[in-house]
Amino acid sequence: MILRRLLLISTLALGAVIAIACGGGKAGTGAVEYSVSAQKNYDKGMEELERKDWLAASKYFAFIKTRFPYSKFAVLAELRLADAELGAEAFIEAIDSYRLFIKFHPTHEMVANGYAAYKIGEGFAAQLGSDFWLFPPSYEKDQSSTEDAATELKTFLDKYPDSPYREKAQKILEQVGKRLADHEWYVARYYWDRGRPMATVLRLRRLLERYRGVGYDEEALWLLGRAYVAVGETARAKTTFQELVAKHPQHGKAADARAALSGMK
């Protein structure tokens, strides 16, 4: 059993080096000069992580796994191989590596403090990339991957309430939530512009239920009130306009909501 696990870990270590060498991120020169102890190789690997030479770092950590499999640094090397994969933008491989680390070392400090789980969420979010002007904006695309990232980050926050990585995770989750809100707003506007007010209502209610405070509250409440009017839900329209006036009295749409309420009287 131990031999099989060592063989698996050695295979994964080699796979990590290959994944980083072929990854989309800059892997650096990859030049290494191995030392005679596990700790010295680990320290060199950490230095390469700091330099963002992901390939060189992965070589040091893979060397530790194969040459010093029973050292305490061999376990840490597994985690740092995942860090190198993430840095090299081998996101799928990094996520799998973090999950295997959690599976094989459930009581390890870097599992107990939430680090490995946080990095899984970070990996999912990093896969989303950023908009590039030649392609359709992200809010027009399918959001399955974005929802997966949000789920992983929320799971981390729920499971590790005292983790030192909570603040970082919350910031990433806010960015992911903004992207999801962008999509909901885009779809709501799409339906409204095409004369489908009930579909607009459903999208805006979802936006306001899930993504308050990311920049759409005032506009969403105003459009939701208009959509309610369009489908004959006058009472709900009044409540929505009243909420807009009460919560955002200085916003330009609040004046429009007051005028709408006056007309409805």
Secondary structure, 3 states (H helix, E strand, C coil): CHHHHHHHHHHHHHHHHHHHHCCCCCCCCCCCCCCCCHHHHHHHHHHHHHHCCHHHHHHHHHHHHHHCCCCHHHHHHHHHHHHHHHHCCCHHHHHHHHHHHHHHCCCCHHHHCCHHHHHHHHHHHHCCCCCCCCCCCHHHCCCHHHHHHHHHHHHHHHHCCCCCCHHHHHHHHHHHHHHHHHHHHHHHHHHHHCCCHHHHHHHHHHHHHHCCCCCCHHHHHHHHHHHHHHCCCHHHHHHHHHHHHHHCCCCHHHHHHHHHHHHHC
